[in-house]
Amino acid sequence: MSTGKPRVLILGGGFGGMYAALEFERALERGANLDVTLVNHDNFFLFTPMLHEVAASDLDITNIVSPIRKLLHKVTFFHGEIETIDLVNRRVGVSHGHENHCHSLPFDHLVLALGSTTNFYGIPGLADRAFTMKSLSDAIVLRNHLIANLEEADYGGCGEAHRAPLLNFVVAGGGFAGVETIAAMNDFLRGAIRFFPHLREDMLRIILISAGPVILPELGTKLGWYAQRKLAEQRVEIHANCKVTAVKDHDVTLSDGSMVAPMRRAPCHPPTLSPALSRKRERGQYRTERRCRQPRSMHESLPRPLAEEGTNGPLARLRERAGERVFGTLHPRRQRRPHHRHRVLRHRSAVDDGSWVSEEEHPPKFVPAAARHKPVKTLSPFLAI
């Protein structure tokens, strides 16, 4: 039933969706005449930059999740899956419950903050054998796999040929996510192996694959070389200037012709949405203006509701004006900062006049695993959940 208020529908409960919802929450507390709904497939907000800390037992699961219903009191929350987006009739089809009941949610203004899905770049064998790191369950699966490998390799009856592949670990990607993941894994494995009587630390082979000449290119060459040297001191083997070209059951083939054992960090790309939007994608991102709205050049031949959409986060390829590129995928250093990675949309006066502005605040500070010598909180390395 329509309330007569402008209806704002936010799709996605990650950093972009949640910070937009929290901004609307403050506006509603000040008496704004709005009807705001957030749709997400999980009923909690996940702090994804620290997923690798859970995988390495540095943090408990509860330390990186917050129930959405505790964060939002004025904004309506719908826990379910997004099935369809109808731009012409301004409705979003959703489903929820054990029997997937279907509903239709109307909107006047739509915010797309759906994040990304895993992209395997068509590399043979990667999709079937890769470990992804996108959700809480992914971190738990990786953690359990590390523990299971140590347990299996510790059995005294295992020969060297069987044991060696169990103690080889590969992470592909020399950016923030890859470096912090392999640093956390390295600390976890080397700290736990002393409790396994048939294993020695020199049996571990932990490998980082980087496409560039130096890791962490976002920080510049000087800091990248510093981080690379520190990882090497921690006995992480780094393969620079090469990429993964194929993955088989027992080896990973690199572009330089060498082969290493299988364990990967899978990259990401935006999800597939409305066909009207997908026609306008560029390198996997939807073109947007600087304020994350669809540029006019995109929707001249499309239904008017498209002009009211906002696209956020990894979905967006931002442009200041039609035909002029500002930057593509958001700079990885900014992706690590919630207030930079997702521009918060603030309602200036009235939603129906289309006046939206972006606001950036000071990001929170945290210490990445690659820069730490001791974990914040260490859990039992032997408990598989």
Summary of the structure (lengths in Angstrom):
residues: 385
radius of gyration: 22.8
end to end distance: 44.1
largest distance: 72.8
contacts: 1206
relative contact order: 0.15
helix: 34%
strand: 25%
